[in-house]
Amino acid sequence: MITFPSAKINIGLNITNKRADGYHNLQTVFYPIKISDALEVIESSEMLFQTSGIQIPGSSENNLCLKAYQLMRKDFDLPNITIHLHKNIPIGAGLGGGSADAAFFIKLINEKFVLNLSVDKMQDYCRLLGADCAFFIENKPVFAFDKGDIFEPLALDLSAYHLALVMPPVHVSTAEAYGGVMPHQAQKSLKDLIALPIEQWQGRINNDFEKHIFQNHPQIGAAKSALLNAGALFALMSGSGAAVYGIFKEKVDLQFFAPDHLVFNGI
């Protein structure tokens, strides 16, 4: 069986406080976008994990798909499988690619082996793997809070707009992003701000990571400015970066970006 894990963007990201468990409480809006990996699973005589596409750093033993399978095997008598992951979602981009792979993998395993897992149970597995992982089980726009793993449905539809995303040749680690952020309570609720017309989002909906990440990596800030200069109604860094996106009224020519920038036009 094969599935196509899709990425997300963060529309707004407020880091409100640090928790006793070391995580941070936050508020954000997760919105799915049309950038996808490909993930295939077949039964086999031994456990194998194979990759293609963008090179995934680190040991394959740490891949979230394998960790998800280990969790599920504690509860179900599951056979050995071969997992093939073709990586297309940029890594270190703030797009949730690894979390998406794990969540879509859990959904695939549930279907393939007829486990009859509820949405809540699949999300419970995801919450053991990453703060944003549970979002990808339903993969619909939500207002997310707490660690980013508690959701409220959100009636947000950007299909009438043109979304573009740019990934500068920069990698931002989660440790770097959180190490420089100053938690604070936002003056206005993101839930209220997201209800405003998109033309009023810029300057009101913010990403708390941007200030210090742009200082450390000026290319990311420059990419955001370039999207705004190209006519974006709203532009923001997604998650902890390094990808930035722009929301346009219509398709825009982004060929002015340097060749070392990944550009996804129409997502």
C-alpha positions in Angstrom: 0.0 0.0 0.0 1.1 3.5 -0.7 0.2 6.9 0.8 1.3 10.5 0.3 2.0 12.4 3.5 1.4 16.1 3.0 3.1 19.1 4.6 1.6 22.0 6.6 2.2 25.6 7.2 1.8 27.6 10.4 -0.4 30.7 10.1 0.8 32.5 13.2 2.9 31.0 16.0 2.8 32.4 19.5 5.0 30.8 22.2 3.2 31.6 25.4 5.2 29.9 28.1 7.6 27.2 29.0 6.2 24.1 30.7 7.6 22.1 33.6 8.2 19.1 31.3 10.6 21.2 29.1 8.1 21.7 26.2 6.5 25.1 25.4 2.9 26.0 25.3 1.9 27.7 22.0 -0.9 28.8 19.8 -0.9 28.4 16.1 -3.0 27.5 13.1 -2.0 24.4 11.1 -3.0 24.5 7.5 -2.3 21.5 5.1 -0.5 22.3 1.8 0.1 20.3 -1.4 3.7 19.3 -0.9 4.0 15.5 -0.4 6.3 12.6 0.3 5.5 9.1 -0.9 5.3 6.2 1.6 5.0 2.6 0.7 4.6 -0.5 2.9 4.7 -4.1 2.0 5.0 -7.3 4.1 8.4 -8.9 4.1 10.5 -11.5 5.8 12.5 -8.9 7.8 12.1 -5.3 8.8 13.6 -2.9 6.3 13.5 0.8 5.9 14.5 2.4 2.6 14.6 6.0 1.4 15.0 7.9 -1.8 14.7 11.6 -2.8 16.0 14.2 -0.4 18.7 12.6 1.9 17.4 12.2 5.5 20.2 13.0 8.0 20.9 10.7 11.0 20.3 7.0 11.5 17.3 5.3 10.0 16.6 3.8 13.4 15.5 7.2 14.6 13.0 7.6 11.8 9.5 8.3 13.2 7.8 5.7 11.0 9.9 3.0 12.5 9.2 4.4 16.0 5.5 4.4 15.2 5.6 0.8 14.1 7.4 -0.2 17.3 4.6 1.5 19.4 1.9 -0.2 17.4 3.6 -3.6 17.7 3.3 -3.4 21.5 -0.5 -3.5 21.0 -0.9 -5.6 17.9 0.6 -8.8 16.4 2.0 -7.1 13.3 4.3 -8.8 10.8 7.7 -7.6 9.5 7.4 -5.0 6.7 9.5 -3.1 4.2 9.0 0.7 4.4 10.0 2.8 1.5 9.9 6.6 2.0 10.5 8.9 -0.9 11.3 12.3 0.6 10.1 15.4 -1.2 9.1 17.7 1.7 12.2 19.8 2.6 13.8 18.9 5.9 14.4 21.6 8.5 11.8 23.7 6.9 9.1 24.0 9.5 6.7 22.1 7.4 6.2 19.1 9.6 7.4 16.5 7.1 8.7 13.9 9.5 5.6 14.2 11.6 3.4 13.9 8.5 5.3 10.7 7.5 4.6 9.1 10.9 1.0 10.1 11.1 0.2 8.9 7.5 2.2 5.7 8.2 -0.1 5.0 11.3 -3.1 5.6 9.1 -1.8 3.3 6.4 -0.9 0.5 8.9 -4.4 0.9 10.5 -6.0 0.4 7.0 -3.6 -2.3 5.7 -3.9 -4.6 8.8 -7.6 -3.7 9.6 -6.8 -2.5 13.1 -10.0 -0.4 13.4 -8.3 2.3 15.3 -10.2 5.4 16.2 -9.0 8.9 15.3 -8.3 9.5 19.0 -6.2 6.4 19.3 -4.2 7.2 16.2 -3.6 10.7 17.6 -2.5 9.2 20.9 0.2 7.2 19.1 1.2 10.4 17.3 1.5 12.4 20.6 4.2 10.1 21.7 6.2 10.9 18.6 6.1 14.7 18.2 4.1 17.8 19.2 2.6 18.4 15.7 2.3 14.8 14.6 -1.3 14.3 15.7 -2.5 17.1 13.4 -1.8 15.0 10.4 -4.3 12.2 11.3 -7.2 14.3 10.2 -5.1 16.8 8.2 -7.6 19.6 8.3 -7.2 23.3 9.3 -7.2 23.6 13.1 -6.4 26.1 15.8 -3.7 24.2 17.8 -2.7 25.0 21.4 -1.1 23.4 24.5 2.1 21.8 23.0 0.5 22.1 19.6 -1.2 18.7 19.9 -4.7 19.9 21.1 -7.0 21.1 18.4 -10.1 23.1 17.6 -11.6 22.8 14.1 -11.2 25.9 12.0 -13.3 27.0 9.1 -10.4 28.3 7.0 -10.3 27.8 3.2 -7.5 29.3 1.2 -8.4 27.5 -2.0 -9.4 30.8 -3.7 -5.9 32.1 -3.2 -2.5 31.2 -4.6 0.0 29.9 -2.1 3.8 29.9 -2.8 6.6 28.7 -0.6 10.3 29.4 -0.7 13.0 27.4 1.1 16.4 29.2 1.3 19.5 27.0 1.6 19.4 27.1 5.4 18.7 24.6 8.0 17.2 25.7 11.3 17.2 23.2 14.2 14.4 23.0 16.7 17.0 23.6 19.4 18.1 26.8 17.8 14.6 28.0 17.3 13.4 27.5 20.9 16.8 28.5 22.4 16.3 32.1 21.2 12.6 32.6 21.7 11.1 34.7 24.6 7.8 33.2 25.6 5.0 35.8 26.2 1.2 36.1 26.1 0.0 37.6 22.8 -1.9 40.8 23.1 -4.7 39.5 20.8 -5.9 36.0 20.4 -4.8 34.3 17.2 -8.3 32.8 17.0 -9.7 36.3 16.7 -7.0 37.5 14.3 -7.5 34.6 11.9 -11.1 35.6 11.4 -10.0 38.9 9.9 -9.8 39.3 6.1 -6.5 38.0 4.8 -5.6 41.6 3.7 -5.5 42.5 7.4 -3.2 39.6 8.6 0.2 41.2 7.8 1.6 42.8 10.9 -1.1 41.4 13.1 -0.5 37.6 12.8 3.1 36.9 13.7 5.6 34.0 14.2 7.5 34.5 17.5 10.5 32.6 16.0 11.1 35.1 13.2 12.9 37.9 15.1 16.0 35.9 16.2 15.9 33.4 13.3 16.1 36.3 10.8 19.0 37.7 12.8 20.8 34.4 12.6 19.8 33.7 9.0 19.2 36.9 7.0 18.4 34.8 3.9 15.1 33.7 5.5 14.0 37.2 6.2 15.1 38.3 2.8 12.9 35.6 1.2 9.9 36.8 3.2 10.5 40.4 2.1 10.8 39.2 -1.5 7.4 37.5 -1.3 5.8 40.6 0.1 7.5 42.8 -2.6 6.1 40.4 -5.2 2.6 41.2 -4.1 1.8 38.7 -1.3 -1.2 39.7 0.8 0.5 37.8 3.7 3.9 36.2 4.2 5.3 34.4 7.2 8.0 31.9 8.2 6.4 28.5 8.8 7.1 26.9 12.2 10.7 27.2 13.2 11.8 27.7 9.6 13.5 27.9 7.3 10.6 27.9 4.8 8.6 31.0 4.2 5.3 31.2 2.3 3.2 33.9 0.7 -0.5 34.1 0.0 -1.3 35.8 -3.2 -4.6 36.8 -5.0 -3.3 35.1 -8.2 -0.3 33.2 -9.5 2.9 35.0 -9.4 6.3 34.7 -11.2 9.0 33.8 -8.7 11.8 33.1 -11.0 13.8 36.0 -9.5 14.8 33.7 -6.5 18.3 32.3 -6.7 18.7 28.8 -8.0 19.8 27.5 -4.6 16.3 28.4 -3.2 13.6 25.7 -3.4 10.4 27.3 -4.8 7.0 25.7 -4.7 4.6 27.8 -6.6 0.9 26.8 -6.3 0.6 24.7 -3.2 
